[in-house]
């Protein structure tokens, strides 16, 4: 667990350096775009209450849906195949446990702002909880080696 945290912290540091060094270089990102809807047909509906633990653990349909959702909503910043190019944290190093799930869903729902700058937009109200958790399950299936 400590090794994953060290890798994730290192990824954050590299992301910060790359973002600062390339703040004026839009080619570093995968492009801007509006959030895209994610078809979650076939997944169990989760209701109104926000879950703090991934309900789709081990669900192959969720991985397939999450792959599509990730590539249309997350890859532009977090990298194709979940390999960050330095713009945003490398999500392969998120903890694969309840703590990692809670951090992930809070960040995706609420976004992240630093010094008045939106580093990550909020997705709550734009894509469903089902889509968010399917994306998390896809992320968890990506190998964390290069």
HELIX and SHEET records of a PDB file:
HELIX    1   1 UNK A    2  UNK A   21  1                                  20    
HELIX    2   2 UNK A   26  UNK A   28  5                                   3    
HELIX    3   3 UNK A   60  UNK A   73  1                                  14    
HELIX    4   4 UNK A   75  UNK A   78  1                                   4    
HELIX    5   5 UNK A   80  UNK A   82  5                                   3    
HELIX    6   6 UNK A   91  UNK A   93  5                                   3    
HELIX    7   7 UNK A   98  UNK A  110  1                                  13    
HELIX    8   8 UNK A  129  UNK A  141  1                                  13    
SHEET    1   A 2 UNK A 112  UNK A 114  0                                        
SHEET    2   A 2 UNK A 117  UNK A 120 -1                                        
END                                                                             
